[in-house]
């Protein structure tokens, strides 16, 4: 297993309320020259989770941070007109994200939770994930 020290939260930078599948994101990423989808997990509008790249494989989601990180992407992050970054998470997505992060912290207790924005100029994931999830710690 890879040594995981970061869990990085992303948004798909897609319009509010519009569904996109992992296969669609995989297609976009392959068009950009990636070997597969860059994220390990996708969280849909209804809170269901879909696997992307297997966690054992290095992701392609955050330049310079992929080797030791897991990438999670929620669908959304932009307004309906794709003009502004917007926190578009549904209550189901918020709940699913907390559940997934809690499990990943148990599996990787030394991993810190970040947003893509902590390593990039992009406003992804449209909210401060590092601040929002700082309470999620590994419980013995």
DAFENJO-V12087 format. One record per residue. N is the residue number from 1. RES is the residue in one letter. PHI is phi in radians with two decimals (* if undefined). NEAR is the number of other C-alpha atoms within 12 Angstrom. D_CENTER is the distance of its C-alpha to the mean C-alpha in Angstrom with 1 decimal. Layout:
N,RES,PHI,NEAR,D_CENTER ; N,RES,PHI,NEAR,D_CENTER
//
This chain:
1,X,*,13,19.8 ; 2,X,-1.21,19,18.0 ; 3,X,-1.38,20,18.2 ; 4,X,-1.82,29,14.8 ; 5,X,-2.08,23,15.0 ; 6,X,-2.46,33,11.5 ; 7,X,-2.07,46,8.2 ; 8,X,-1.96,46,5.9 ; 9,X,-1.63,45,3.6 ; 10,X,-2.26,45,3.7 ; 11,X,-2.06,43,6.0 ; 12,X,-1.39,48,8.1 ; 13,X,0.95,34,11.1 ; 14,X,-2.11,35,13.2 ; 15,X,-1.13,26,16.1 ; 16,X,-0.87,29,16.1 ; 17,X,1.37,26,17.0 ; 18,X,-1.83,24,16.8 ; 19,X,-1.32,24,15.4 ; 20,X,-2.41,27,13.9 ; 21,X,-1.63,27,13.7 ; 22,X,-1.05,31,11.9 ; 23,X,-1.11,21,15.4 ; 24,X,-1.15,20,15.4 ; 25,X,-1.13,33,12.3 ; 26,X,-1.00,29,14.0 ; 27,X,-1.07,19,17.1 ; 28,X,-1.05,19,15.8 ; 29,X,-1.19,23,14.4 ; 30,X,-1.15,17,17.8 ; 31,X,-1.12,14,19.6 ; 32,X,-1.54,14,18.2 ; 33,X,1.71,13,19.6 ; 34,X,-1.32,19,16.8 ; 35,X,-1.34,19,18.1 ; 36,X,-2.84,27,15.3 ; 37,X,-1.01,36,11.9 ; 38,X,-1.40,42,9.8 ; 39,X,-1.60,42,6.6 ; 40,X,-1.57,37,7.8 ; 41,X,-2.41,40,6.6 ; 42,X,-2.13,40,6.7 ; 43,X,-1.97,40,7.9 ; 44,X,-1.45,36,11.0 ; 45,X,-0.97,33,13.3 ; 46,X,-1.53,24,15.5 ; 47,X,1.55,25,13.1 ; 48,X,-1.26,25,13.5 ; 49,X,-1.94,26,11.0 ; 50,X,-2.23,28,11.4 ; 51,X,-1.32,27,11.2 ; 52,X,-1.86,34,10.4 ; 53,X,-1.30,29,11.9 ; 54,X,-1.11,22,13.7 ; 55,X,-1.04,29,12.7 ; 56,X,-1.12,19,16.2 ; 57,X,-1.67,24,15.5 ; 58,X,-1.08,30,14.2 ; 59,X,-1.36,35,11.0 ; 60,X,-2.47,35,11.4 ; 61,X,-2.31,39,8.4 ; 62,X,-2.67,33,10.1 ; 63,X,-0.87,20,13.9 ; 64,X,1.45,16,15.9 ; 65,X,-2.15,24,13.2 ; 66,X,-1.19,29,12.3 ; 67,X,-1.01,25,15.4 ; 68,X,-2.10,28,14.5 ; 69,X,-2.29,38,10.8 ; 70,X,-2.03,46,8.1 ; 71,X,-1.88,47,4.8 ; 72,X,-2.07,48,2.3 ; 73,X,-2.19,51,2.7 ; 74,X,-1.70,57,5.7 ; 75,X,-1.33,45,8.9 ; 76,X,2.16,38,10.9 ; 77,X,1.94,37,11.2 ; 78,X,-2.22,29,14.6 ; 79,X,-1.21,21,18.1 ; 80,X,-1.02,18,20.1 ; 81,X,-1.65,16,21.9 ; 82,X,1.04,18,19.0 ; 83,X,-1.79,13,20.8 ; 84,X,-2.24,20,18.9 ; 85,X,-1.18,26,15.4 ; 86,X,-2.58,28,15.3 ; 87,X,-1.30,31,13.5 ; 88,X,-1.76,32,13.8 ; 89,X,-1.02,36,12.1 ; 90,X,-1.41,24,14.7 ; 91,X,-1.08,18,16.1 ; 92,X,-1.14,20,15.0 ; 93,X,-1.15,30,11.3 ; 94,X,-1.06,29,12.0 ; 95,X,-1.12,22,13.9 ; 96,X,-1.08,27,11.6 ; 97,X,-1.10,40,8.8 ; 98,X,-1.09,27,11.8 ; 99,X,-1.06,20,13.2 ; 100,X,-1.14,34,10.4 ; 101,X,-1.08,39,10.1 ; 102,X,-1.11,25,13.9 ; 103,X,-1.14,19,14.4 ; 104,X,-1.11,32,12.3 ; 105,X,-1.17,30,14.4 ; 106,X,-1.18,19,17.5 ; 107,X,-1.30,23,16.9 ; 108,X,-2.30,27,16.0 ; 109,X,-1.07,22,18.0 ; 110,X,-1.58,20,18.2 ; 111,X,-1.34,28,14.5 ; 112,X,-1.74,31,13.6 ; 113,X,-1.69,39,10.5 ; 114,X,-2.32,33,9.6 ; 115,X,-1.79,37,8.0 ; 116,X,-0.94,39,8.1 ; 117,X,-1.05,26,11.4 ; 118,X,-1.26,28,12.9 ; 119,X,-2.21,22,13.4 ; 120,X,-2.57,18,13.9 ; 121,X,-1.35,13,16.2 ; 122,X,-1.15,21,13.7 ; 123,X,-1.53,25,13.1 ; 124,X,-1.13,37,9.3 ; 125,X,-1.78,37,7.8 ; 126,X,1.29,34,11.4 ; 127,X,-2.78,29,12.0 ; 128,X,-1.50,24,12.6 ; 129,X,-1.12,33,10.0 ; 130,X,-1.02,27,12.2 ; 131,X,-1.25,16,15.1 ; 132,X,-1.10,19,13.9 ; 133,X,-1.87,26,12.9 ; 134,X,-1.11,20,15.8 ; 135,X,-1.37,16,17.8 ; 136,X,-1.39,27,15.8 ; 137,X,-2.16,21,17.9 ; 138,X,-1.22,19,19.2 ; 139,X,-1.83,14,22.3 ; 140,X,-1.32,7,25.1
//
